[in-house]
């Protein structure tokens, strides 16, 4: 699943509106030009008459008459172009030559639509998470103490490489470490880059994701849209694992999510303030065993960067 159908439909709608806007601009300019110079309309009438004549000559096989029609047509078209140019009427712009602004090439979605859809996906994600405040270029190693800099630089480099080469077969990641060490920042940075590539990403704090799925599960509608998105996304990012209200259902749901995505070989990134020992104590041994065997552990070290930044601002 690269881009959601909803996002693609929005992109197609925006393209359609852009094309319609350009057509309206052209028709408005053309109408104004004709009002000032009726000769433009006369040329269109003459060209239409030539087209009718050409059909008859083609049936008869009258090559001389066909050639004469061609010359007249070229002369009239040239005259019209000069009149439109003088009236400053621009031809209708073609925004994408590959699809001729239809949005499709050989029945497949054109790259121009995919590009808009990716931008929309990033914007939609930014509405629910601070993507603009994230980015690998904004991850400042200088906030980490000397003894942590080398390790955190390696984690940063790894995350950059992970996002750059992301595929549905990418590794599962487990970010651990105390609060304020950059786990969410790097998670969002990965989300930002992966979304730009057109992959479908689901991101959210553990509490929000599990609550949404639980409400859906016990609603009367029978819909499983949110859970399906969580299970099927190209990349799932669960932030702040361990802050969710634990129930038997949440315990079971979390295992199902982890296990299902492992079976489908879909990557998941989980960040938590809990230590690995605390994770094993909070969740079932089955989940802990999957963390050990299937996830690449990245332990963040250092001091709370939010506190350091606040102290710097106050100075």
N, C-alpha and C positions, 0 to 999 in steps of 0.2 A: 504494500500500500504506500504509494508515494505521496499523494496529496488527497485530502478528503474531497469527496464529490461536491460538498457544499462550497468549499473554497474554489474549486474549479469552476463551478457554476457562477460564482461571484466574479471571477476573472473573465469568463466569457461574456457576462452581462456588461462589465466595464468596457470590454473591447467593442461590443455592439454599440454602446452609447457613444464611444469615441468616434466610431465610423459614422454613426447617424449625425453626430455633431458636425463632422467634416462635410457630409453630404448636404446638410442644411446650410452650412456656410457657402458652399459652392452654388447651390440653387438660388440662394438669396442674392449673391453677387451677380449671377447670370441673369436673373430677372431684372435687376437694376440696369445691367448693361444693355439688355434688349430694349428696355423702356427708353433708353437714350439713343439707341441705334437699332432700328427695326431690321436693318440689313442682316443681322445675325440670325434672326428667325427665318428670313427669306432663304438664307443659305441652307438652313436645316431642311426646309421644304424642298429645295432643289436637290439636295443630297438624297432625300427619301425618294424623289422621283427617279433619280439615276439608279438607285437600288432596284426599283421596280423594273426599269428598262433592262438592267443587266440580267435579270432573271429570264426575260423574254429572249434576249440575244443569246444567252447561254444555251437555252433550249434549241434555238435555231442553229447554233454553232457559228454565229456571225462574229468572227474574230476581230475584224476591223472595227465594228461597232463597239465591241467590248473594250478594245484599246482606247477608243475615243471617250467612252464613259470613264475609264480609269483616269485619263488625263484631266477630264473635267472635274472628277471627284477630288483629285489631288490639288487642283487649283483652288477649288472651293474650300477645301479643308485648310489650305494654307492661308486663304483670305480670312477665314473665320478665326484661326489662331492669332493672326495679326490684330484683328479687331478686339479679341478678348484680351490680348496682351496690352493693347492701348487702353482698354477699359480697366486694366489691373485685376483681371479675373484669373486667379490661380486655378490650375487643374486640381481635381480632387486628389488629395495625397493618399498614397498607398503606404500604410505604416509597416506592413510586413510583406515583402515580396515572396517569401516562401509559401505562405498560405493565401496570399491575395486578400488578407483581412477576413477570411472565412473562419479562422481559428483552427482549421484542420488541414493536414497534409496527408493525402492518401488514406483518409478515414481515421487518422490518428491526431491526437491533440498536438497543436503546433507549439514549438518552443516559446513563441512570443506569449502565449497564454500561460504556459507553465511558469514563465518568469514572473508574470503579474501575480499568479497564484502563490508563488513562493513569497513575494513581498507581502501579500495579504496575510499569509500564515505567520510571518514574523510579526506583523502589526497586531494580529489577533493574540499572539502569545504575549506581546509586550503590554497588552491591555490587562493581563492577569499576572504578569511578573515583570520585574525591573530589568528587561533585557538591555535597554539603552545604557543602564548603569554598569552592565557587565561587559566582558570582553577580555581576551587574553592580554591585550595591550594595556589594560587597566589593572592587571594583577601586579601589584607592587611588591617585589621581593624585599625591598629595603625595610619593610615593617617587621621582618622576621629577624630574630637574634642571629648572631653569627653562626652559632652551632646548628641552627635550623635552615640556614639559607641554602646550603648545597642540596639537602633533601627536598626542600620545597621547589627548588629550581628543577629538579628531576621530575617531580610530580607535574609541574607546569608544562615542561617539555613533553611529557608523556601525553597530557591532555590535549595539547596542540596537535600532536601526531595522531591521536585517537580521532579527533574531530576531522582532521584533514583526510584521513583514509577510511572514514566511517563507512560501514556496510552493515547489512542485516546479520552478518556473521561476526561482527565485532565482539570484543570481550564484554563480559559483565563486570561492572566496577562497584566496589564497596569503599566509600570514603568514610573514614572514622577519624575522630579527634574532637577535642573540646570545642565549645561554641566560639565563633568569631575568628576562625583560622582560615577561612576562604573556601570551605567545601561548597557552599551554595553558589559562590561567585564562579568557581570553575565549572560547576554543573550547568549553570546558566550560560556560560561561555560556550560550552559544548553544544547545548541546545540551540544557541544562536547560529552557530556555524552549520550544524547538521540540518536545521530547518531551511537555511538558505540553499542547501543542496537539493531540497524538494522532498526530504523524508518526512513522514508523519511522526511527530513527537508529542507525547503526552507528558506533561510536567505538573507536579503539584506537591504540596506538603502531604505527608502521610495521612494526617487527620482529615484533610479536605478530600483526598481521593477515596479513602475508606468510607467516610461518611456518605459521600455521593453514591458510592456503589451499594452501601447498606440501605439507604433510602430507596434506591431503585429496586433492590431485592424485595423489600417489604411493601412496595407500593401496589396498588390495585391494577395498574396499567399492564404489568407483565413485561414492560420494556427492559431490555438489558443493554441499551445503547452505550452508556458510560462504561459498564464493565467490559463490553466488547471492544471499545476503544482502548482500554487499559491492556487487555489481553493481546490485541492485534497490532498495536502501534509499532512502527519500525524501531522506535526507541522510547522506553519508559523511564522517566526520572522521578524517583520517590525521594523527596527531601524531608529531613528531620524525622526519620524513622525513630520511633520510641516515644514521640510526643502524643501519639494517638491514644484515645480512650480504648483500653483493651477489653474486648468481650470475646466470648467463644466464637462468635461469627467472624469478628475481625481476625482472630487467630487463624481460623480456617480459610478465610478469604485471602489473607496474605500468603499462606502456603500455596493455595491454588494459583495465585498470580505468579509467584516465583517458579513453581513447578511447571505450569503451563507454558510460560515463556521459555524456559529451558528446553522443554520438549520441542517447541517450535523453532528453537535456535534464534530467538529474538533478544537482542541485548537490553539489559536493564542497568541503570545506575542508581545506587542507593546511597544516601548520605545520612549519617547519624552522629549524635554526640555521645552515644554509648560506646563503651569499650567492647572488644570482642567477647570478653567474659560476661559482660552485662547483657549482650545480645543473646548469648547462649542461655542465660538464666531467664530472660524475658520471653523468648520464643521457643518453639518446640525443638527437640534435637534434630528432627527431620530438616527444619529450616537451617539450623546451624550447620548441619553437614553439607548442605548445598552451598552455603557461603564459603565453607572451607574448600570444597572441591571444584566449584564452578565460577567463583568470583575472584577477580584480581583485587587484592586489598591494598589501599593507599591510605596510610596513616599520616594525618596532618599534625604538624608540631609547631610550637611557637607560643606567642602571647596573643590575647584577644585584640585583633586589629581594630575592631570598632571602638574599643576603649582607647587605644593608641591614637586613632584618628581624632576622636573627640578631644583628647588632651591636647593634641597638636592645634586644633582649631581654637581652643580656648586661649592658647598662648598667643 
